[in-house]
């Protein structure tokens, strides 16, 4: 009886993973399903059927440390994003972000380069020479080139100090904007804030004297 119950519980947990909307919940349920299937297999010892269930035990015993490791990495990344920005729409991207480190003086990209990712400053200072601007923890940059018609960087970015940056590939950024209107609005506002600096002022009208 307990063997049957354990089997149904384990199956239900796997089925529920298809309804998880966040990677954090998905990993937690995956770990629970690994433990449930291992218990199911071990109960086979009591039922005298462990030989048939042994492959299930080996599979989930191998998957368990992998899921635990991924969960630990994900929690660290979420903590890094939460510490860097208060924007909920950015925090939802945490499972897809990659933490990268750069040394002081390193150039992230130059004007005219192909735009391949979005950046979020987690620690350190990044300068935009063409704008004479400094970006610190919590600030997002690199969004202009991702949505430009030619897909090129409109300015350069250089690490003024040692930096830890969270990055998101261009394709994933565009996909996330389709799925999350709040993120799309946030990036649109950043672009709008930049536009007055990117467009040269109109010449003063000629006067007759």
N, C-alpha and C positions, 0 to 999 in steps of 0.2 A: 504493500500500500504506500509506504513512504517513498519507495522508489518511483512509483507513478506520480505522486504529488511533486517530488523534486524535479522530475522530468517536465511536468507541465509548468512549474514555476520558472525553470530555466528557459523554456521555450517562450513564455510570456514576456520575460525580460528582453530576449532578443527581438521579439516582435515590437516591443515598445520603443526600441532604438530608432525605428523608422519614423517615429513621431516627434523625436527630439529636435528642437529648433536651435539649440546652441551646442557648440562642441564640448563645453564643460559638462553639461548634462549627459551628453552622449558618452563621454568617457566614463562618467560615474556609473551609468547603467551598464556599460560594457564590462566594467570591473565586477559589478554585481552578477552579471550573467556568467562570467568566467567562474566565479566562486560557486554559483548555483550548479553549473554543469560539472564542476569538479566534485561537488557533494553528491550529485546524481550518480556519477561514475563510482564513487567510493561506496555508496549504498549498495552497489552491485556486489560488493564483497559479502554483504549480509545475505543477499538473494542468491549468491553463488553464480552470478552472471558477469563478474568483473572482466573476464577475458574478452567478452564482446564489447564492453564499454571502455576498455583500456585506451583505445585511440582517442576517444572523446576527452578522457582525463589528460592525456599527453598534450593534445591540442590546446586546451584551455589553460593548462599549467604553463605552456609556452607563451600564450597571449597575455596572461595576467601581468607579469612584470613589464611587458611592453606597454600595456594600457596604464599601469601605475606610473611608469616613466613619462609617458605623454601627458598624463594628468598633472604631474609635478611641473613639467615644462610650461604647460598651459597656465597654471596658477601663477607662476613667476612672471609670465608675459602679461597676464591680466593685471597683476600688481604693478608692473612697470608702466603700463598704459594708464592705469588709474592714478598713479602718482604723477604722471606727466601732464594729464589733461582732465578737465572736468566735463568735457563734452560727451554726453551719453552716446551719441552717434559714432564717435571715434572709439569709445570703449567696446562697442559691439564688434569692432573689427579685430579685436585682440587675438582671436584664434588664427587669423590669417596673416598677422604681422610677423616680421622677422627682425630680431634684435641684432644690430651691426655696430661695431666699434671702429672709430677712425681716430687717427692721431692729429695733433695740432698742425695746421698748415696743409692738410690734405684737401685736394680739390674734389668735390663730389661730382660736379658736372660743370661744363662751360656753356656759355651762350651758343646756341646752334646745335648742341648735341641732341641726339634722339632722346626723348623723354620716356623712360622705362619704368619709373616708380614714383610713388608718393612718399614723402618723408614726414616723420613726427619727431621732434627733438625730445629725447628722454632725459638727457643730461649734456651740459656743455653749451657752447655758443657757436652758431653758424652765421657767417656774414654773407650778404648779397652785395658785392661790390658796386654793381650798376645802380643800385638803389641806395647805397650807403646805409644799409640796414643791418641790424643784428637780431638774430632769432635765438630765443632761449627756451628752456624747458616748457613743454606744453604747446609750442607753436608748430603749425603745419606748414609745409612748403613743398614746392615742386608740382603743384596742381595745375598751374597755367599751361605748361607744355603738354600735359596729358589730354587736355581738351582743345588745344590749338589745332587748327585745320591741317598744319603740316607736321604736328607731333614733335615739334622742336622746342628746346629750352629757350626761353626769352631772356634769361639772365644766368649768371654763374652763381655757384654756391661753394664756399670754402669754410673749412672748420677753423675757427679762430682759437679753439682750445681742443683738448681731447674730448671726443663726443661719443655718446651712445645714442644711436638713432634707430627708430622703429620704421620699417619700410613695408610698403605694400605694392606688389606689381601693378603695372598700368591696367592690364586686362581685368584684374580683380577689383581695382578701384572703380572702373566704369561699371562693372557688374554690380558692385555694392551700391552705387548711386541709383541704379535701376530698381534695386530692392528696398532701399531705405531713402525715403524722400527727405528726411531730416539731414542725412549726410549730404545729399545733393544740394540742399539749401545752404548748408554750412560752407561747402566748397565754392558755391556761387557767390556767397558773400565775401570770401577771401579773394576771389578773382575780381569782384567789383571794387574792393578796397585797393587792389593793386593797379587797376586801370588808370586812375588819374596820374599815377607815377610813371606809367608806361607810355602814355600818350603825351607828346610834347605840346606845350601851350600854343594856342593859335597866335599868329603874329598880330601885333597891334594894328588897328586900321590906320591907313595913311591919312595924314592931315594936310590940308592946304594952308599955306601961310602967306 
